[in-house]
Amino acid sequence: MKTKEWTRTCRRLMSAALVAGSVTLAGLSGAQATTVLEARVPAMAARAERVVLARVASVRVERVDTARVQGAVVKGARVVTTTDLEVLRALKGPATPARVTLSELGGTAGEGERRITQTIHGMPTWRVGEEVVVFLERTDTGRLVVSGLSRGKYTVDRRADGSVVVTRADDGLFIVGRHRKPDRYFLGAPESDDRMTLDQLEDLVAGRTPRPVASKVVRGAAMRTLPMGGAR
């Protein structure tokens, strides 16, 4: 093969490899996730400084064009979402202050060319007016944050029949140690920590035996009352 033909062949092979690599990366990007260890509700409650039933009062998303890291100003842009929670009742810890403000990275802010979106996989999402149960722990810097990213936030659903069900999402999370068929650590406990009644969640936070409920109360979740004799 002549030199020019060999050069053209090499370029075609390199281009094909780059295209193949780009396709692979694009395919992986949709599956990005943050890895967290599974923690059952009692363990989360033990680690939390506060567990509160609250209503989302406001959500503000801002673009910050400079960041200060270890005393030095670093140029660049980031997005910060600030969420104000109005505390309705304390499940653990003090009832005051009655308003909790959370500052979390991620979101969409800015207009036109200054519009920027930053995604932090697994961070909780907030909607003004929604009722939530939030597990809060304090960082080394003294800030209150949601425990375990979105695992520390339950959304409350008050139904017409009077039942109150709480659910949590795990979007953007890869959970290590998750039970394929969840064990039951208390008599009558829900089979899934992701969906239960508010009463059951309160019992688990307080370390009490959860109140059993009929399976029809929590639709779409595998919940049932254990037979007498204890957990298997």
C-alpha positions as CSV (number, residue, x, y, z in Angstrom):
1,M,0.0,0.0,0.0
2,K,1.3,3.5,-0.9
3,T,2.1,5.9,1.8
4,K,-0.7,8.3,1.0
5,E,-3.3,5.5,0.9
6,W,-2.0,4.2,4.2
7,T,-2.3,7.6,5.8
8,R,-5.9,8.0,4.6
9,T,-6.7,4.5,5.9
10,C,-5.3,5.3,9.4
11,R,-7.2,8.5,9.5
12,R,-10.5,6.7,8.7
13,L,-9.8,4.1,11.4
14,M,-9.0,6.8,13.9
15,S,-12.2,8.7,13.0
16,A,-14.3,5.6,13.3
17,A,-12.8,4.8,16.7
18,L,-13.5,8.4,17.9
19,V,-17.1,8.2,16.7
20,A,-17.5,4.8,18.4
21,G,-16.1,6.3,21.6
22,S,-18.5,9.2,21.4
23,V,-21.5,6.9,21.0
24,T,-20.4,4.8,24.0
25,L,-20.0,7.9,26.2
26,A,-23.4,9.3,25.1
27,G,-25.0,6.0,26.0
28,L,-23.4,6.0,29.4
29,S,-24.3,9.6,30.2
30,G,-28.0,8.8,30.5
31,A,-27.1,6.2,33.2
32,Q,-25.0,8.4,35.4
33,A,-25.8,8.0,39.1
34,T,-24.4,8.8,42.5
35,T,-23.6,5.7,44.6
36,V,-24.8,5.6,48.1
37,L,-25.0,2.9,50.8
38,E,-28.5,1.7,51.7
39,A,-29.5,2.9,55.2
40,R,-32.7,1.8,56.9
41,V,-35.0,4.3,58.5
42,P,-33.9,3.7,62.1
43,A,-30.2,4.1,61.1
44,M,-31.0,7.3,59.3
45,A,-33.0,8.6,62.2
46,A,-30.2,7.8,64.6
47,R,-27.7,9.8,62.5
48,A,-30.1,12.8,61.9
49,E,-30.1,15.8,64.1
50,R,-33.6,16.7,63.2
51,V,-36.5,14.9,61.4
52,V,-39.3,17.2,60.5
53,L,-42.7,17.2,58.9
54,A,-42.6,20.4,56.8
55,R,-44.1,22.3,53.9
56,V,-42.0,23.7,51.1
57,A,-42.5,27.5,51.4
58,S,-40.2,28.7,48.6
59,V,-37.6,27.5,46.1
60,R,-35.0,29.9,44.6
61,V,-32.4,29.0,41.9
62,E,-29.5,31.3,41.4
63,R,-26.4,31.4,39.2
64,V,-23.2,32.2,41.2
65,D,-20.4,33.3,38.9
66,T,-17.5,33.0,41.4
67,A,-16.8,30.6,44.2
68,R,-14.5,30.9,47.2
69,V,-12.5,27.7,47.9
70,Q,-10.1,27.7,50.9
71,G,-9.8,31.4,50.8
72,A,-9.1,31.8,47.1
73,V,-11.6,33.1,44.6
74,V,-12.1,30.6,41.8
75,K,-13.6,31.9,38.5
76,G,-16.5,29.9,37.0
77,A,-20.2,29.4,37.4
78,R,-22.3,27.2,39.5
79,V,-26.0,26.9,40.3
80,V,-27.4,27.0,43.8
81,T,-30.9,26.0,44.8
82,T,-32.2,27.5,48.1
83,T,-35.2,25.9,49.6
84,D,-37.2,27.2,52.6
85,L,-39.1,24.6,54.7
86,E,-41.8,25.6,57.1
87,V,-41.7,23.1,60.0
88,L,-45.1,21.8,60.9
89,R,-44.1,19.2,63.5
90,A,-40.9,17.7,64.8
91,L,-40.5,13.9,64.6
92,K,-37.1,14.1,66.2
93,G,-35.1,17.0,67.6
94,P,-36.3,20.5,68.4
95,A,-39.4,22.0,66.8
96,T,-37.5,25.3,66.5
97,P,-36.4,27.1,64.5
98,A,-39.7,26.8,62.7
99,R,-38.0,27.5,59.3
100,V,-35.2,25.5,57.8
101,T,-33.2,26.9,54.8
102,L,-31.3,24.4,52.6
103,S,-28.7,25.4,50.0
104,E,-27.9,22.7,47.5
105,L,-25.9,22.6,44.3
106,G,-27.7,22.0,41.0
107,G,-30.6,23.4,39.0
108,T,-31.2,25.7,36.1
109,A,-30.6,29.5,36.3
110,G,-29.8,32.5,34.1
111,E,-31.2,33.8,30.9
112,G,-30.0,33.6,27.3
113,E,-26.3,33.0,27.0
114,R,-26.0,33.1,30.8
115,R,-28.4,30.2,31.2
116,I,-26.7,27.3,32.8
117,T,-27.9,23.9,34.0
118,Q,-26.0,21.8,36.6
119,T,-27.1,18.3,37.5
120,I,-26.1,16.7,40.8
121,H,-27.4,13.1,40.5
122,G,-29.4,12.0,43.5
123,M,-30.1,15.4,45.0
124,P,-33.7,15.9,46.2
125,T,-36.1,18.0,44.1
126,W,-38.6,20.4,45.7
127,R,-41.9,21.8,44.7
128,V,-43.5,24.8,46.5
129,G,-46.5,23.8,48.6
130,E,-45.6,20.1,48.8
131,E,-45.6,18.5,52.3
132,V,-42.5,16.5,53.1
133,V,-40.7,14.6,55.9
134,V,-37.0,15.4,55.8
135,F,-34.1,13.8,57.7
136,L,-31.5,16.5,58.4
137,E,-27.9,16.1,59.6
138,R,-25.2,18.7,60.3
139,T,-22.0,18.9,58.3
140,D,-18.6,19.6,59.6
141,T,-19.1,23.2,58.5
142,G,-22.3,23.5,60.7
143,R,-24.8,23.4,57.8
144,L,-27.9,21.4,57.9
145,V,-28.3,19.1,54.9
146,V,-30.6,16.3,53.8
147,S,-29.3,12.9,54.9
148,G,-28.4,10.5,52.1
149,L,-29.4,13.0,49.3
150,S,-32.9,12.2,48.0
151,R,-33.1,9.2,50.4
152,G,-33.7,11.6,53.2
153,K,-36.8,13.2,51.7
154,Y,-40.3,11.7,51.8
155,T,-43.2,13.3,50.0
156,V,-46.5,13.2,51.9
157,D,-49.8,12.2,50.2
158,R,-52.9,12.9,52.2
159,R,-55.7,10.9,50.6
160,A,-59.5,11.4,50.5
161,D,-60.1,8.2,52.6
162,G,-58.1,9.8,55.4
163,S,-54.9,7.7,55.0
164,V,-51.6,9.5,54.8
165,V,-48.8,7.8,52.8
166,V,-45.2,8.9,52.4
167,T,-42.9,8.0,49.5
168,R,-39.4,8.7,48.5
169,A,-37.7,8.7,45.1
170,D,-34.2,7.4,44.3
171,D,-33.8,9.1,40.9
172,G,-30.1,9.4,40.0
173,L,-29.0,7.1,42.8
174,F,-27.3,3.7,42.6
175,I,-28.0,2.1,46.0
176,V,-25.5,-0.4,47.3
177,G,-26.8,-3.1,49.7
178,R,-30.4,-2.5,48.7
179,H,-32.6,-5.4,49.7
180,R,-34.1,-7.2,46.7
181,K,-36.8,-8.6,49.0
182,P,-36.6,-6.2,52.0
183,D,-36.2,-7.8,55.4
184,R,-38.6,-6.7,58.2
185,Y,-36.8,-5.5,61.3
186,F,-40.0,-5.0,63.4
187,L,-43.2,-6.9,63.7
188,G,-45.6,-5.3,61.2
189,A,-43.0,-3.1,59.6
190,P,-43.4,-2.2,55.9
191,E,-41.6,-4.4,53.4
192,S,-40.2,-1.3,51.7
193,D,-38.6,1.8,53.3
194,D,-39.6,3.7,50.2
195,R,-43.3,3.7,50.8
196,M,-45.3,3.5,54.0
197,T,-47.9,5.4,56.1
198,L,-46.8,8.5,57.9
199,D,-47.7,6.7,61.2
200,Q,-45.3,3.9,60.4
201,L,-42.5,6.3,59.5
202,E,-43.0,8.2,62.8
203,D,-42.9,4.9,64.7
204,L,-39.6,3.9,62.9
205,V,-38.0,7.3,63.7
206,A,-39.0,6.9,67.3
207,G,-37.7,3.3,67.6
208,R,-41.2,2.0,68.2
209,T,-42.9,-1.1,66.6
210,P,-44.7,0.2,63.5
211,R,-48.4,0.2,63.5
212,P,-49.6,-2.5,61.0
213,V,-51.9,-1.4,58.2
214,A,-53.9,-3.2,55.6
215,S,-52.1,-3.7,52.3
216,K,-54.7,-1.8,50.4
217,V,-53.9,1.4,52.3
218,V,-50.6,1.8,50.5
219,R,-51.4,0.9,46.9
220,G,-48.5,0.0,44.6
221,A,-46.3,-1.1,47.5
222,A,-45.6,-4.5,48.8
223,M,-46.8,-4.1,52.4
224,R,-48.6,-6.6,54.7
225,T,-49.0,-7.3,58.3
226,L,-46.6,-10.0,59.6
227,P,-48.2,-13.1,61.3
228,M,-47.7,-13.4,65.0
229,G,-44.3,-14.8,65.8
230,G,-42.1,-11.9,64.8
231,A,-40.0,-11.0,61.9
232,R,-38.4,-13.7,59.8
